[in-house]
Amino acid sequence: MAWNPVRAGTLGYWSKDVMADKQRLADRGAPIKFDSCPYGRSFTYHRLDSIGARIELVDLTVQPGFRDTWAQDTATMPPLGLDDPAVGP
């Protein structure tokens, strides 16, 4: 039997600035797979081949609606901190 590792399909993160963060991810080796910004939305998908998954960035401003619909009893979720110079290039 061949080894078949379990992989996450998509890892989702909130972003305070999707336009800046999508470029930061691309610059760090996670190319954009789909960008909804030209279509009036504010989320992107990036490919991260090293773990066989996609990274989804979603605008933090839509989190209240997400929580009201899907996660009513959860605390506010923090955004991804890609603007920290210690994180990478």
C-alpha positions as CSV (number, residue, x, y, z in Angstrom):
1,M,0.0,0.0,0.0
2,A,1.3,3.5,-0.9
3,W,1.8,6.1,1.8
4,N,-0.9,8.7,1.5
5,P,-0.3,11.7,3.9
6,V,-3.2,13.6,5.2
7,R,-3.2,17.2,4.0
8,A,-5.3,20.2,4.8
9,G,-7.2,21.5,1.8
10,T,-7.3,25.2,2.8
11,L,-6.0,27.2,5.7
12,G,-8.0,30.3,6.2
13,Y,-6.7,33.6,7.8
14,W,-8.2,37.0,8.4
15,S,-6.4,39.9,7.0
16,K,-6.5,43.6,7.9
17,D,-5.1,44.5,4.4
18,V,-5.8,41.8,1.8
19,M,-4.1,43.9,-1.0
20,A,-0.8,44.1,1.0
21,D,-1.0,40.6,2.5
22,K,-1.6,38.9,-0.8
23,Q,1.6,40.4,-2.2
24,R,3.5,39.5,0.9
25,L,2.4,35.9,0.6
26,A,3.3,35.8,-3.1
27,D,6.7,37.4,-2.3
28,R,7.3,34.6,0.3
29,G,6.7,31.8,-2.1
30,A,2.9,31.3,-2.0
31,P,1.7,32.4,-5.5
32,I,-1.8,33.7,-6.0
33,K,-4.2,31.0,-7.2
34,F,-7.3,33.1,-7.3
35,D,-7.8,36.8,-6.5
36,S,-11.4,38.0,-6.0
37,C,-10.4,41.7,-5.6
38,P,-10.9,42.5,-9.3
39,Y,-14.5,41.2,-9.0
40,G,-15.4,43.5,-6.1
41,R,-14.7,41.0,-3.3
42,S,-11.8,40.9,-0.8
43,F,-10.3,37.4,-0.5
44,T,-7.5,35.5,-2.2
45,Y,-6.3,31.9,-2.5
46,H,-2.6,31.1,-2.6
47,R,-0.9,27.8,-3.3
48,L,1.5,26.5,-0.7
49,D,3.1,23.4,-2.4
50,S,5.3,22.6,0.6
51,I,2.3,21.4,2.6
52,G,0.0,20.7,-0.3
53,A,-2.6,23.2,0.7
54,R,-4.1,26.6,-0.2
55,I,-4.0,29.7,2.0
56,E,-7.1,31.8,2.0
57,L,-6.9,35.4,3.0
58,V,-10.3,37.0,3.9
59,D,-10.9,40.7,4.7
60,L,-11.2,41.2,8.5
61,T,-14.2,43.5,8.0
62,V,-16.4,40.5,7.1
63,Q,-15.6,38.6,10.2
64,P,-18.7,39.8,12.2
65,G,-21.0,38.4,9.5
66,F,-19.0,35.1,9.5
67,R,-19.3,34.8,13.2
68,D,-23.0,35.6,13.3
69,T,-23.6,32.9,10.7
70,W,-21.1,30.2,11.5
71,A,-19.4,30.8,14.8
72,Q,-21.7,32.6,17.2
73,D,-20.1,31.5,20.4
74,T,-16.5,32.2,19.5
75,A,-14.3,35.1,20.4
76,T,-13.1,37.6,17.8
77,M,-10.3,36.0,15.7
78,P,-7.1,37.9,15.2
79,P,-5.7,38.7,11.7
80,L,-2.6,37.2,10.2
81,G,0.5,39.2,11.1
82,L,2.4,39.3,7.8
83,D,3.4,42.9,8.4
84,D,5.8,41.9,11.2
85,P,9.4,42.3,9.9
86,A,10.5,39.3,12.0
87,V,8.2,37.0,10.0
88,G,10.3,37.0,6.8
89,P,11.8,39.0,4.0
